[in-house]
Amino acid sequence: MTIIYAVFLLGVLIFVHELGHFIFAKMLGVKVLKFSLGFGPTVVGKTYGETEYVVSAVPLGGYVKMLGQEDIPKEEEQVPEAEKDRAFNFQPVWKRFIIVLAGPLFNLIFAALVFFAVFLGGVPYLLPEVGEVTADSPAFRAGLTKGDDIMEINGVSVKRWEDMTSIIHESPGKELRMKISRGQSSFDISITPQKKVIKDIFGQNREVGLIGITPSGKTGVKQELFPGALKLAVAKTWELSVLTIVFIVKLLQHVVPADTIGGPIMIFDMAGKQAAQGAMNYFTFMAVISINLGVMNILPIPMLDGGHLLFMGIECARGKPLNEKALITAQRVGLALLVALMVFALYNDVLRLVTGKMIP
């Protein structure tokens, strides 16, 4: 089942990505020769109209082949004169730019739609109820016990655990006045969060306030109407897109360790685990991977969509495309980078399987 879940996840995301290229190519009058899910030998295929639709043997990618879509300018000569007006390389830059950008953009739109469906169905959240209290912590000394419900902090109503922790984290060494509900009664206490240095998601040290409590695990569910769910979905997609870019920057700065990079084996493993936890977890994971795929493809690396967009930008600035030698060199460098990244990701995946080490 893990393999089925993973293949379905990758198949959907690849389909969405290539569908973006396909739809805008058709809309802008470019002839599409082939729409393929996967690489390698064709498993099944059918031609409708002028386009061949195929499913290929290796489900780790896909492509849309357009007439005249070649990286080297001399290949344009192979396009019949009668069809040059429908060839990709003979289109104005703005058309080519939109067609190439549509793939990553569709991945981001798809992620927003998945989040929208999830939020519309109701979003669970942790209640601000105390689980365990650490001995000799600020919370312990203030008299907090298991089962206490934190209702207010400095007069601000607290509905979620994350609302409470954000206030506490931002208040190291500052006295906080909390309204506590215990059983049928409520009372006020004062707590001063202890200043601690913790590591954030990128492994960097961050100074926060802590009081020494854990959540009870009880949850509530917030139902969102159409406008609210849509707003949250767009905000979440934007937030994770920015986070993905920040992660890449931190990786290049050696702030984030390189062993956090994962490949197809990690995705297969995570897809199975998320599916086992329920449909919402699985589709949320699918949305996150879709965002990663969209953002990664926009990076200005030759062989990726972002590399083609970069070349088009240079073409606009120069008034003509890059010469054949420069394009060939760039494509070789891009291919070498991608192969090296894939090999390294697979190495990390295999190392995790052998050692049982978790992602940092």
C-alpha positions as CSV (number, residue, x, y, z in Angstrom):
1,M,0.0,0.0,0.0
2,T,2.9,2.4,0.7
3,I,4.0,2.0,-2.9
4,I,0.5,2.6,-4.2
5,Y,0.1,5.7,-2.0
6,A,3.4,7.1,-3.2
7,V,2.9,6.4,-6.9
8,F,-0.6,8.0,-6.7
9,L,0.9,11.0,-4.9
10,L,3.7,11.5,-7.4
11,G,1.4,10.7,-10.4
12,V,-1.1,13.4,-9.3
13,L,1.6,16.0,-8.8
14,I,3.4,15.2,-12.1
15,F,0.0,15.3,-13.9
16,V,-0.8,18.7,-12.4
17,H,2.6,20.1,-13.3
18,E,2.5,18.9,-16.9
19,L,-1.1,19.9,-17.2
20,G,-0.1,23.5,-16.6
21,H,2.3,23.4,-19.5
22,F,-0.2,21.5,-21.7
23,I,-3.2,23.8,-21.2
24,F,-1.3,27.0,-21.8
25,A,0.5,25.6,-24.8
26,K,-2.9,24.7,-26.3
27,M,-4.4,28.0,-25.3
28,L,-1.6,30.0,-26.9
29,G,-1.6,28.0,-30.2
30,V,1.4,25.7,-29.7
31,K,1.2,22.2,-31.1
32,V,1.6,19.5,-28.4
33,L,3.1,16.3,-29.8
34,K,3.1,14.2,-26.6
35,F,1.8,14.3,-23.0
36,S,3.7,11.7,-20.9
37,L,3.3,10.7,-17.2
38,G,6.7,9.1,-16.3
39,F,9.9,8.5,-18.3
40,G,11.3,5.6,-20.3
41,P,9.4,3.0,-22.3
42,T,5.7,3.5,-22.9
43,V,3.4,1.3,-20.8
44,V,0.1,2.4,-22.4
45,G,-0.6,5.2,-24.9
46,K,-3.3,6.6,-27.1
47,T,-3.4,9.4,-29.7
48,Y,-6.2,11.8,-29.7
49,G,-6.1,14.5,-32.4
50,E,-2.5,15.7,-32.8
51,T,-1.3,14.7,-29.3
52,E,-0.2,11.3,-28.0
53,Y,-1.0,10.7,-24.4
54,V,1.1,8.0,-22.7
55,V,2.0,6.5,-19.3
56,S,5.6,5.6,-19.1
57,A,7.5,3.0,-17.0
58,V,9.4,5.2,-14.6
59,P,6.9,7.2,-12.4
60,L,9.4,9.9,-11.3
61,G,8.6,12.6,-13.7
62,G,6.8,13.5,-16.9
63,Y,7.0,15.8,-19.8
64,V,5.0,17.7,-22.5
65,K,6.7,17.6,-25.9
66,M,5.8,20.6,-28.1
67,L,6.6,21.1,-31.7
68,G,10.0,22.9,-32.0
69,Q,10.7,22.6,-28.3
70,E,14.5,22.3,-28.5
71,D,17.1,23.9,-26.3
72,I,19.5,24.5,-29.2
73,P,18.5,27.1,-31.8
74,K,19.7,25.1,-34.8
75,E,17.0,22.5,-34.1
76,E,14.4,25.1,-35.3
77,E,15.4,24.3,-38.9
78,Q,13.7,20.9,-38.5
79,V,10.3,22.5,-38.1
80,P,8.3,22.4,-41.4
81,E,7.7,25.9,-42.7
82,A,3.9,25.4,-42.7
83,E,3.9,24.7,-39.0
84,K,6.4,27.3,-37.7
85,D,3.6,29.5,-36.4
86,R,2.7,26.6,-34.1
87,A,6.2,25.7,-33.0
88,F,7.3,26.5,-29.4
89,N,10.7,28.1,-30.3
90,F,9.1,30.4,-32.9
91,Q,6.7,31.9,-30.4
92,P,7.3,35.4,-28.9
93,V,9.1,35.3,-25.6
94,W,6.0,36.2,-23.5
95,K,4.1,33.2,-24.8
96,R,7.0,30.8,-24.1
97,F,7.5,32.4,-20.7
98,I,3.8,31.8,-19.7
99,I,3.9,28.2,-21.0
100,V,7.0,27.3,-19.0
101,L,5.8,29.2,-15.9
102,A,2.4,27.4,-15.9
103,G,3.8,24.1,-14.7
104,P,5.2,25.3,-11.4
105,L,2.3,27.7,-11.0
106,F,-0.2,24.8,-11.3
107,N,1.6,23.0,-8.5
108,L,1.1,26.0,-6.2
109,I,-2.5,26.4,-7.3
110,F,-3.1,22.7,-6.7
111,A,-1.6,23.0,-3.2
112,A,-3.9,25.9,-2.4
113,L,-7.0,24.0,-3.6
114,V,-6.0,21.0,-1.4
115,F,-5.6,23.3,1.7
116,F,-8.9,24.9,0.8
117,A,-10.7,21.5,0.8
118,V,-9.0,20.6,4.1
119,F,-9.9,23.9,5.8
120,L,-13.4,23.7,4.5
121,G,-13.8,20.3,6.1
122,G,-12.7,21.6,9.5
123,V,-9.3,22.2,11.0
124,P,-8.3,20.4,14.2
125,Y,-6.2,22.4,16.7
126,L,-4.7,21.8,20.1
127,L,-6.6,23.2,23.0
128,P,-4.6,25.3,25.6
129,E,-5.0,22.6,28.3
130,V,-2.0,21.6,30.4
131,G,-0.8,18.0,30.1
132,E,2.4,17.5,32.1
133,V,4.2,20.1,34.2
134,T,8.0,19.9,34.5
135,A,9.2,19.8,38.1
136,D,10.7,23.0,39.5
137,S,9.6,24.9,36.3
138,P,7.9,28.4,36.4
139,A,4.6,26.6,35.8
140,F,5.3,24.2,38.7
141,R,6.2,27.0,41.1
142,A,3.1,29.0,40.1
143,G,0.9,26.0,40.9
144,L,-0.3,24.9,37.5
145,T,-1.4,21.2,37.4
146,K,-2.4,18.7,34.8
147,G,-5.9,19.5,33.3
148,D,-5.7,23.3,33.9
149,D,-7.1,25.3,31.0
150,I,-5.3,28.6,30.2
151,M,-8.1,31.0,29.2
152,E,-6.3,34.4,29.1
153,I,-2.8,35.9,29.1
154,N,-2.5,39.5,30.0
155,G,-6.1,40.0,29.2
156,V,-5.8,38.4,25.7
157,S,-8.2,35.5,25.2
158,V,-6.5,32.2,24.4
159,K,-8.3,29.6,22.3
160,R,-5.5,27.5,20.9
161,W,-2.3,26.1,22.3
162,E,-0.2,27.9,19.6
163,D,-1.8,31.2,20.6
164,M,-0.6,30.6,24.1
165,T,2.9,29.4,23.2
166,S,3.5,32.4,20.8
167,I,2.9,34.8,23.7
168,I,5.1,32.8,26.1
169,H,7.9,32.4,23.6
170,E,8.0,36.2,23.0
171,S,8.1,37.0,26.7
172,P,11.3,35.6,28.3
173,G,11.9,37.1,31.7
174,K,8.6,39.1,31.5
175,E,5.8,38.5,34.1
176,L,2.6,37.2,32.5
177,R,-0.8,37.3,34.2
178,M,-2.8,34.2,33.3
179,K,-6.5,33.4,33.9
180,I,-6.8,29.7,34.7
181,S,-9.9,27.4,34.6
182,R,-9.7,24.4,36.9
183,G,-12.8,22.3,37.3
184,Q,-15.7,24.6,38.1
185,S,-13.6,27.5,39.3
186,S,-11.2,30.0,37.7
187,F,-8.4,32.1,39.2
188,D,-5.5,34.3,38.2
189,I,-1.8,33.5,38.6
190,S,1.5,35.2,37.6
191,I,4.2,33.4,35.7
192,T,7.6,34.6,34.5
193,P,8.8,32.5,31.5
194,Q,12.3,31.3,31.9
195,K,14.8,32.4,29.2
196,K,16.0,29.4,27.2
197,V,17.9,29.0,24.0
198,I,16.4,26.4,21.6
199,K,17.0,25.5,18.0
200,D,14.4,26.5,15.4
201,I,13.4,24.4,12.4
202,F,16.6,25.5,10.5
203,G,18.9,24.5,13.4
204,Q,19.6,28.0,14.4
205,N,19.7,29.1,18.1
206,R,16.8,31.2,19.2
207,E,16.1,32.7,22.6
208,V,12.5,32.1,23.8
209,G,10.5,32.0,27.0
210,L,9.4,28.7,28.4
211,I,7.3,27.8,31.5
212,G,7.6,24.0,31.5
213,I,4.3,22.6,30.3
214,T,3.2,20.2,27.6
215,P,-0.3,20.0,25.9
216,S,-2.8,17.5,27.1
217,G,-3.5,16.5,23.5
218,K,-7.1,17.5,23.5
219,T,-8.3,19.1,20.3
220,G,-11.0,21.3,18.9
221,V,-12.2,21.7,15.3
222,K,-12.7,25.0,13.6
223,Q,-15.1,25.0,10.7
224,E,-14.4,27.6,8.0
225,L,-16.8,29.0,5.5
226,F,-15.9,29.4,1.8
227,P,-14.2,32.9,2.1
228,G,-12.3,32.0,5.3
229,A,-11.1,28.7,4.0
230,L,-9.9,30.2,0.7
231,K,-8.0,33.0,2.5
232,L,-6.3,30.5,4.9
233,A,-5.4,28.2,1.9
234,V,-3.8,31.0,0.0
235,A,-1.9,32.2,3.1
236,K,-0.7,28.7,4.0
237,T,0.5,28.1,0.4
238,W,2.4,31.4,0.5
239,E,3.8,30.7,3.9
240,L,5.1,27.3,2.9
241,S,6.5,28.6,-0.4
242,V,8.5,31.2,1.4
243,L,9.6,28.6,3.9
244,T,10.8,26.4,1.1
245,I,12.9,29.2,-0.3
246,V,14.3,30.1,3.1
247,F,15.2,26.4,3.6
248,I,17.1,26.4,0.3
249,V,19.0,29.6,1.2
250,K,19.8,28.1,4.7
251,L,21.0,24.9,3.0
252,L,23.4,26.9,0.7
253,Q,24.6,28.8,3.8
254,H,25.3,25.5,5.6
255,V,22.9,26.5,8.3
256,V,20.6,23.5,7.5
257,P,22.6,20.2,7.4
258,A,22.7,18.6,4.0
259,D,21.4,15.3,5.4
260,T,18.0,16.8,5.6
261,I,17.7,16.4,1.8
262,G,15.5,13.5,0.9
263,G,14.8,11.7,-2.4
264,P,12.1,9.4,-3.8
265,I,12.6,6.7,-1.1
266,M,11.8,9.3,1.6
267,I,8.7,10.4,-0.2
268,F,7.5,6.8,-0.6
269,D,8.1,6.2,3.1
270,M,6.4,9.5,4.2
271,A,3.4,9.0,1.9
272,G,2.7,5.6,3.5
273,K,3.0,7.0,7.0
274,Q,0.8,10.0,6.3
275,A,-1.9,7.8,4.6
276,A,-1.9,5.6,7.7
277,Q,-2.8,8.6,9.8
278,G,-5.8,9.6,7.7
279,A,-6.8,11.2,4.5
280,M,-6.3,14.7,5.8
281,N,-2.7,14.0,6.7
282,Y,-2.1,12.4,3.3
283,F,-3.5,15.2,1.2
284,T,-1.9,17.8,3.4
285,F,1.5,16.0,2.7
286,M,0.6,16.0,-1.0
287,A,0.1,19.8,-0.9
288,V,3.4,20.3,0.8
289,I,5.3,18.2,-1.8
290,S,3.4,20.0,-4.5
291,I,4.7,23.4,-3.2
292,N,8.2,22.0,-3.0
293,L,8.0,20.8,-6.6
294,G,6.6,24.1,-7.7
295,V,9.3,26.2,-5.9
296,M,12.2,23.9,-6.9
297,N,11.2,24.0,-10.6
298,I,11.3,27.9,-10.5
299,L,15.0,27.9,-9.4
300,P,17.2,29.3,-12.1
301,I,19.0,26.0,-12.9
302,P,19.4,24.9,-16.5
303,M,17.2,21.8,-17.3
304,L,14.5,23.1,-14.8
305,D,11.7,25.4,-15.8
306,G,13.4,28.2,-13.9
307,G,16.5,27.7,-16.1
308,H,14.4,28.2,-19.2
309,L,12.8,31.3,-17.7
310,L,16.3,32.6,-17.0
311,F,17.3,32.1,-20.6
312,M,14.2,33.9,-21.8
313,G,15.0,36.8,-19.5
314,I,18.5,37.0,-21.0
315,E,17.0,36.8,-24.4
316,C,14.7,39.8,-23.6
317,A,17.7,41.7,-22.3
318,R,20.0,40.9,-25.3
319,G,17.3,41.0,-28.0
320,K,18.3,37.6,-29.2
321,P,18.7,34.1,-27.7
322,L,22.0,32.9,-26.2
323,N,24.4,31.3,-28.7
324,E,24.6,27.5,-29.2
325,K,27.8,27.0,-27.3
326,A,26.6,28.9,-24.2
327,L,23.3,26.9,-24.2
328,I,25.1,23.6,-24.5
329,T,27.4,24.4,-21.7
330,A,24.6,25.6,-19.4
331,Q,22.5,22.5,-20.1
332,R,25.5,20.2,-19.3
333,V,26.2,22.1,-16.0
334,G,22.5,22.0,-15.1
335,L,22.3,18.2,-15.9
336,A,25.4,17.6,-13.8
337,L,23.9,19.5,-10.8
338,L,20.6,17.7,-11.0
339,V,22.3,14.2,-11.3
340,A,24.6,15.1,-8.3
341,L,21.6,16.2,-6.3
342,M,19.6,13.1,-7.1
343,V,22.5,10.8,-6.2
344,F,23.1,12.6,-2.9
345,A,19.4,12.5,-2.1
346,L,19.3,8.7,-2.8
347,Y,22.4,8.3,-0.6
348,N,20.7,10.1,2.3
349,D,17.6,7.9,1.8
350,V,19.6,4.6,1.8
351,L,21.6,5.8,4.8
352,R,18.4,6.5,6.7
353,L,17.1,3.0,5.8
354,V,20.4,1.3,6.9
355,T,21.0,3.3,10.1
356,G,17.4,4.0,11.1
357,K,18.3,7.6,11.5
358,M,15.4,10.1,11.3
359,I,15.4,13.3,9.3
360,P,17.1,16.0,11.5
